[in-house]
Amino acid sequence: MQIGPWGGGRSHEFRADHALGCRVPDPLCARSICPANERRPRESEADEAKVAGVSTTGIVGVAMKPPITATSFGSITVGDLLIEHDIIIRLSGEIKKRKKKLSKSVYGTSHTISLEEAKHVYEKGAKRIIIGSGQENNVRLSEEARDYFEKKDCKVDLMATPRAVQAWNKAKSRTIGLFHVTC
């Protein structure tokens, strides 16, 4: 994978599927003009069943997680599904849109995760939550959310989204993912 700087010093990722020689920065490419997109279904084109979750198979009682194949400012690709909003990946592998309003109503921003959002994200039996805090590492946990996860004996790994994607792809079972895709 190659990384190249465009505008304002930001880096945008070239995905592996750019073998066709596309040199358009990923945020533009992901929206229409790259021939590589013909091979990548976009969320708006996917049927509702696929958007609601990724099928899981495997050992009974062990959740199988979908791999994250790319991220850039404003998007994340789970398997071959391009998603242009924040997501939660459940223990079952189901992909859900993040309910940012739970935090925004308390703090005026979705960059601080509230107790209510923490309760929504947590699932019984989770041992770890990986939080992708955005491309520029702007998301934080409130003290109440941190205490809640601690009481549930759920380890929290909060890091910039590109690093969180790497951690997610290496993670073992009983892990939840929350990924902020912008700043």
MARMIMI-837991 format. One record per residue (C-alpha): residue number from 1; residue in one letter; chain; x, y, z. Coordinates in steps of 0.25 Angstrom, whole numbers, plus 5000, padded with zeros to 4 digits. Example, Ala and Ser with C-alpha at 12.3 -4.5 7.8 and 13.67 -1.06 7.14 Angstrom:
2
   num   residu   chaine      x      y      z
     1        a        A   5049   4982   5031
     2        s        A   5055   4996   5029
***
This chain:
183
   num   residu   chaine      x      y      z
     1        m        A   5000   5000   5000
     2        q        A   5005   5014   4997
     3        i        A   5002   5026   5004
     4        g        A   5003   5040   4998
     5        p        A   5000   5054   5003
     6        w        A   4990   5063   4997
     7        g        A   4984   5076   5001
     8        g        A   4987   5082   5015
     9        g        A   4998   5071   5018
    10        r        A   4987   5060   5020
    11        s        A   4991   5046   5015
    12        h        A   4980   5038   5008
    13        e        A   4982   5023   5006
    14        f        A   4983   5016   4992
    15        r        A   4976   5003   4994
    16        a        A   4982   4990   4988
    17        d        A   4971   4990   4978
    18        h        A   4977   5002   4971
    19        a        A   4985   4992   4962
    20        l        A   4979   4998   4950
    21        g        A   4988   5010   4952
    22        c        A   4978   5020   4958
    23        r        A   4985   5032   4965
    24        v        A   4973   5039   4970
    25        p        A   4973   5042   4985
    26        d        A   4965   5032   4992
    27        p        A   4953   5041   4997
    28        l        A   4951   5045   4982
    29        c        A   4953   5031   4977
    30        a        A   4943   5025   4987
    31        r        A   4932   5034   4982
    32        s        A   4932   5031   4967
    33        i        A   4943   5034   4957
    34        c        A   4952   5022   4959
    35        p        A   4951   5010   4950
    36        a        A   4955   5001   4962
    37        n        A   4941   5004   4969
    38        e        A   4934   4996   4959
    39        r        A   4940   4984   4967
    40        r        A   4936   4990   4980
    41        p        A   4921   4990   4984
    42        r        A   4917   5003   4991
    43        e        A   4908   5003   5003
    44        s        A   4897   5010   4996
    45        e        A   4898   4999   4985
    46        a        A   4898   4988   4995
    47        d        A   4885   4981   4999
    48        e        A   4880   4983   5013
    49        a        A   4884   4969   5018
    50        k        A   4899   4972   5015
    51        v        A   4899   4985   5021
    52        a        A   4892   4979   5034
    53        g        A   4903   4970   5036
    54        v        A   4914   4960   5031
    55        s        A   4910   4945   5032
    56        t        A   4918   4938   5042
    57        t        A   4922   4924   5042
    58        g        A   4932   4916   5051
    59        i        A   4933   4909   5064
    60        v        A   4921   4910   5073
    61        g        A   4922   4921   5083
    62        v        A   4933   4928   5076
    63        a        A   4930   4940   5069
    64        m        A   4936   4942   5055
    65        k        A   4940   4956   5051
    66        p        A   4940   4962   5038
    67        p        A   4953   4968   5033
    68        i        A   4955   4982   5031
    69        t        A   4962   4984   5017
    70        a        A   4964   4999   5017
    71        t        A   4961   5012   5023
    72        s        A   4963   5027   5019
    73        f        A   4957   5040   5023
    74        g        A   4942   5038   5023
    75        s        A   4941   5023   5020
    76        i        A   4944   5009   5024
    77        t        A   4944   4997   5016
    78        v        A   4939   4984   5023
    79        g        A   4942   4972   5015
    80        d        A   4938   4977   5001
    81        l        A   4927   4987   5006
    82        l        A   4931   5002   5006
    83        i        A   4924   5009   5018
    84        e        A   4924   5025   5019
    85        h        A   4920   5026   5033
    86        d        A   4925   5022   5047
    87        i        A   4922   5008   5051
    88        i        A   4921   4998   5062
    89        i        A   4925   4983   5059
    90        r        A   4918   4974   5069
    91        l        A   4923   4961   5075
    92        s        A   4915   4954   5065
    93        g        A   4922   4961   5053
    94        e        A   4909   4969   5051
    95        i        A   4912   4984   5046
    96        k        A   4904   4995   5051
    97        k        A   4904   5010   5049
    98        r        A   4910   5017   5061
    99        k        A   4899   5024   5069
   100        k        A   4907   5037   5071
   101        k        A   4895   5045   5076
   102        l        A   4896   5038   5089
   103        s        A   4909   5045   5092
   104        k        A   4906   5058   5084
   105        s        A   4894   5060   5093
   106        v        A   4902   5061   5105
   107        y        A   4915   5067   5101
   108        g        A   4911   5075   5088
   109        t        A   4921   5066   5080
   110        s        A   4923   5052   5076
   111        h        A   4938   5053   5079
   112        t        A   4935   5049   5094
   113        i        A   4928   5036   5097
   114        s        A   4918   5037   5107
   115        l        A   4913   5027   5117
   116        e        A   4900   5025   5109
   117        e        A   4908   5022   5097
   118        a        A   4917   5012   5105
   119        k        A   4905   5005   5110
   120        h        A   4900   5004   5095
   121        v        A   4913   4999   5090
   122        y        A   4916   4988   5101
   123        e        A   4911   4974   5100
   124        k        A   4911   4964   5111
   125        g        A   4923   4955   5109
   126        a        A   4932   4965   5102
   127        k        A   4946   4965   5108
   128        r        A   4952   4976   5099
   129        i        A   4947   4988   5091
   130        i        A   4956   4994   5080
   131        i        A   4952   5009   5078
   132        g        A   4957   5015   5065
   133        s        A   4958   5030   5070
   134        g        A   4958   5036   5056
   135        q        A   4969   5038   5045
   136        e        A   4974   5050   5054
   137        n        A   4972   5043   5067
   138        n        A   4961   5052   5072
   139        v        A   4951   5043   5080
   140        r        A   4953   5041   5095
   141        l        A   4945   5033   5105
   142        s        A   4938   5041   5116
   143        e        A   4942   5037   5131
   144        e        A   4928   5031   5132
   145        a        A   4930   5022   5120
   146        r        A   4944   5018   5124
   147        d        A   4939   5014   5138
   148        y        A   4927   5007   5132
   149        f        A   4936   4998   5123
   150        e        A   4945   4996   5135
   151        k        A   4934   4991   5144
   152        k        A   4930   4981   5132
   153        d        A   4944   4976   5132
   154        c        A   4945   4980   5117
   155        k        A   4959   4985   5113
   156        v        A   4959   4998   5104
   157        d        A   4969   5000   5093
   158        l        A   4967   5015   5088
   159        m        A   4976   5018   5076
   160        a        A   4976   5026   5063
   161        t        A   4967   5018   5053
   162        p        A   4978   5013   5044
   163        r        A   4985   5007   5056
   164        a        A   4971   5002   5061
   165        v        A   4969   4995   5048
   166        q        A   4982   4987   5049
   167        a        A   4979   4984   5064
   168        w        A   4965   4979   5059
   169        n        A   4970   4970   5049
   170        k        A   4980   4963   5059
   171        a        A   4969   4962   5070
   172        k        A   4964   4949   5075
   173        s        A   4949   4946   5079
   174        r        A   4941   4954   5089
   175        t        A   4945   4967   5083
   176        i        A   4936   4979   5079
   177        g        A   4940   4990   5070
   178        l        A   4936   5004   5069
   179        f        A   4942   5012   5057
   180        h        A   4941   5027   5055
   181        v        A   4944   5030   5041
   182        t        A   4947   5045   5040
   183        c        A   4955   5054   5049
***
